[in-house]
Amino acid sequence: MSTIMKRFAVGGAVAVYLALAVAAGAQTRATATPQKEVRRAAVEEMRAKFEAAKKEAQTKMQAARTDFQAKLKQIKDGKKQQAADNLYERLGMLNAKWAEHFGNVLEKYDATLKKVESRRDKAQTAGRDVAVVNAAFQAATAMIESARAAVEAQTKKTYSVAVTTEAKLREAFQAAHKALKTDLMALRDGAMRSAREAVQKAIQSLRAIPNVDSARTTATSSQQ
C-alpha cells in the first residue's frame, strides 16, 4: 500500500472514530436532558400544588374562623370576644408563617441540588465515577418531594378551639396552640430534617470524588 493510501486509511479511521464519539456524546446529552426536564417539571408541579394548598388553606381557615365567631356569641363580654377572635386569627397566621418558612427552606435545598447536579455532570464528563453521587442525588430529590408534601399537608390544617364557657376558653386556646406546636416540631424534626440530611449527603458524596472541582479543567485540557 502506498504512503498516500496509508495516510488516507488512517485519516478515514480517525474520522470514523470522531464521528462515533460525537454521536455518543449527542446520545448522552439526549439521555441526560430529558432526565433534567422530568425533574424540573416535577419540581414545578410540586410548587404549583403548594401554592394551591396555600390558597385552599386560606379559604378553609376563613370558614373555620367564621364558625368560631358564631360560637363566640355565647360569650357575653364583647372585649373578650374580640380578644378571642384575634387569638384565633393569630393561630392560623402562625401555622401559615411556618409553612411558608419550611417551603422557602425546601426551595434552597432544590437550588443546592441543582448545583450538585451541575458539578456531577462536569465530573462525569471528565470521566469520574459518579454512581454514588447519582444515588445520593436521587435520594435527596425524593426526600425533598416528601418534605414538600408534608408541608403542603400542614398548610391545610386548621386548629379548632372549643367554645363552651368563658372560663374554659383560655384552656381551649392553650390546647390548640400546643397541638400546633407539636405538629410543627414533628415536621421540623421529621421530614424537614430528613431532607436536609439527604442534601448534605449528596454534597458529601460529590466532595468525595478526587479533584472534583478541577474536573472541568481536566476535561478541557484533555480535549486540546
Buried (B, 14 or more C-beta within 10 A) or exposed (E): EEEEEEEEEEEEEEEEEEEEEEEEEEEEEEEEEEEEEEBEEEBEEBBEEBEEBBEEBEEBBEEBBEEBBEBBEEBEEEEEBEEBBEBBBEBBEBBBEBBBBBBEBBBEBBEBBBEBBEBBBBBBBBEBEBEBBBEBBEBBBEBBBBBBBBBBBBBBBBBBBBBEEBEEBEEBBEBBBEBBEEBBEEBBEEBBEBBBEBBBBBBEBBEEBEEBEEBBEBBEEEEE
